[in-house]
Amino acid sequence: MIGKEWKIIRTLVISDIHGCYREFNALLRKADYNPGRDKLALIGDYVDRGPNSKAIVDQVMSLHAEYGAVVLKGNHDKMACDALLSDDEDKLDLHWLNNGGFYTLASYVGADADFVQYDLGWAEYIRIKHWIRQVYKHHLDFLSSLPLYHETEDHLFVHAGIDPALADWRTQKDYDFIWIREPFYNHPVTSTGKTVVFGHTPTFEFQHDPGIWFSPHGDKIGIDGGCAYGEQLNCLEIGEEGYKSYNVRLGESS
């Protein structure tokens, strides 16, 4: 209703979209996302591995600009920017391309992913890289500028996790916010006083299914359902009555 001020009653948290545009939008529909009443928190990895990274970045930018969606940086977002913005760091390019970057490249040039992956020469890659840097500079600027974490009264949102060994987690290396694994999820977190909601490591690493994982210590919640690995995309609802979850399987569009 025009002119009515809505009360934010839910936070919807999604991670590791990885170019899965169809599944992401199916998940928003399934969760009945309403930007007038829901806070959307996206906690990293919008690109690589999946088929339509460009469309996801476009949409995430719009959700942030129009509705104030929280958008955090993931390790794949940083890898893509490091490679595409570098002029002479071949190792950065290879690291990105070998971790699903070919599919991001294909989504920007509109080519068949298999053709790009297996037939792209280095000179052609460099040409495309400079073209993306020029035409989609606003995408790279956006991804490069994303924050590493977001706090609310009860929750800390972060892509990969925090270092439980530190008395003040805010002092940890930027690297750990987007890359940490075992030192975080294998040890209790007490330094935040909040529940840490994270992605990065698929939840089937902690349990027998790709659904949302709740730590037995009650200190962390993992939400990466491994959609880009053939599993599912998860959404964690944080509401007045506690937690609820939604998911769509890879290939699901409604």
N, C-alpha and C positions, 0 to 999 in steps of 0.2 A: 504494500500500500504506500503510495507516494506521501512523503512527509512523515511517515511513522518511524520512530526510532526503535529498532529491535534490540533486545537484550541478547548478548552473546551467551548462549547456554551450553554450547558444545565446542570442544576443540577436536578437530579431525586431523590425525597425523599419518602421513604416508612417506615412505622412503624408497630409494632404489628403484625408481621408475624405469631407468635405462632405456629410454626411447620407446617404451611400450604405450604408445598413444591411445590405441583402441581400448586396452585394458584399464588405463588410467581414467578415461572418461566413463567407462562402464562402472568403475569403482565409485566415482563421484556420484553417479546416478543411484547406485545401490545404497550408498550411505545417505542419499537424499540431501546432498550438500546444498545449503542455502547461504550465500555469502552475507545476507543480511542478519543471519542469526548464528552462523557457525564461523569459528576461527579455523582457518586451514593452515597447518604447519607441515611444510615439506622439508625433509631433513637430509637431502643430498642425493647425488648420483642421478642426474637427469639424462645423461648422455651415455653412449657406448653400448655395445652388445645387442640392443634391440633395434627395430627397423626404422624408427622415426624420431630421432633425437631432435632434429630441427623443429618439428611441430611441437614437441614437448617444451623446448626452450621458449618458443614463441608464446605458448599457453601459460607457462609458469611466469614469464615476465608480465603478462596481462593480469594474471591473478594477483600478483604482487602490487602492480600499479593501481589496479581498479578496486581491489578489495582488501588490500593490506595483508595478503597471505604472508606468513613467515616463510622465508626461503633460505635454507642453510647450504653451505658448501660441502660437497662430497669429494672423495679422492679422485673419482673419474672426472669430475668437473675441473679439478685442478690439473690433472694429467692432460686433458684436452687443451686447456688454456696454455699450459707450459709448452706443449708441442707446437700449437698453432701460432703462438706469439714469439717463438724462438727462431732466430736466423741461422744458428750454427750448432745447435745441440742435437746431433744425430741420435744420441742415446735417448733423449726425451721423446723424439719422434717414434723411435722403435718401441720404446716402453709403452707408449700410448697405443700405437697400432697393434701391438701384440696383445693388448688387453681390451680388445673390442673397438678400438678407434676406427677401424675400417668401416664399420657400420655407421658411425657418425659421419664420416667422410661421405659415404654413399648417400645419406639422407640429405646432405647439403647440395650435392651435385646432381641428385635425382637419378643416379645410375643404379643398375642392378648390383646388389651387395656382393654376390659371388663374383661378378666380373671385376669389380673394384678390388676385391680381396686377392684374387689370383693373377690378375693381368696388369695391375697398375705398376708402372715403372717409377723409379725414384724421381726422375726429372718431372714426370707428370704429377706425382704427388706434391712436389715442391710448388709447381704451378697452381694446383688446386688450393694448397695451403695458403698461398699469398692471396688468391682470389677470395677465399673465405675470410681472411683477415681484413680485406678491404670492404667487401660487401656486407659482411655480418659482424663488423666491429662492435656494434651495439650488443650482440649476443656475448661476445668475449668479454667486453667491459662489464656486463651484468654478472656473468659467472665468476669473473675474477674478483669482484667487489663483495661477494656474499660473505656474511658472517659465519663464524665457526660454531656458535652455540646460541641458544635462546633460553631464557629462564622465565618461569612463572613462579607463583608462590609455592607450588607443590612439586613442580617438575623441572627437570633440566633436559632440554632437547639437544642432541648432538649426533653427528653422523656415525662416528665409530665408537666413541666412548671417552673415558677419562682415565688418568693414571691413579689408581687407588693408593699408591705409595706416597703420593704428595699430600702434604698438609693443606695446601691451597691448590686446588685443581686448575685455577685460572693461570697459574704460572707454568703450566706444562707447555711443551713444544707444540707449535701449530700442527706439526706432523701427526701427533697423537690424536688430535681431535678428528682426523679423517682417516687414520690408518690403524690405530691400536686394535689389538684383538685379545689374545689370551690373558695378558696381564690385567685387562679390564674385566672381561666376562667370567674369568675363573676365580676372582677374588671379590669379597664384599666391598661395597663402596660406602664409606661413612662420612667423607669429608664434605658432602654437599648438603646433607639434611633433606634431600629431595630424591624423588624417584627419577632415575636417568632413563630416558626413552631414546633408543638408538636403532640404527640400521646396520649397513655395511656387512655384517656377518649373517648369512642366511640362518634362519631359526632352525632349519633341519640339522644344523650342526649341534644343537642343544637338545633336540627332542626328535621324535619319530615322524613328525609331520611339519609342513611349512607354515603352520598357523602362528599367531602371535605367541611369544614366549614370555612367561612371567617368572622371574628369578625366584627360587625358593626362599631367598633372603628378603624378598620384597623390596629390593633396592634398585632394580633395573627391569626394563621391559624391552625385548627385542622384537622388531616388527618387519624385518626384511624377509619376505616370503620367497625370494629367489625366482621371481617371475622371469628374469632374463635367462635363467638356467632351466626353464621348462616347468616351473612350479606356479606360484601365484603372487599376486600383488595384494598386500594387506593394508587395511585402514584401521587404526586404533581410535575409537571414540572415547574421549574423556568428558564425562558429563556430571551433572549433579548427583546422579545415582551410581556413579562409579565408571567402570570400563565396559565397553562393548566392542566387538570387532566385526568387520566386513571383509570379504575377499572376493577376488575374481581370478579364475584360472587363466593361464596363458591361452590366448585365442578367443577368450570370451568377450563379447561385445555388447551384451544386454543383460 
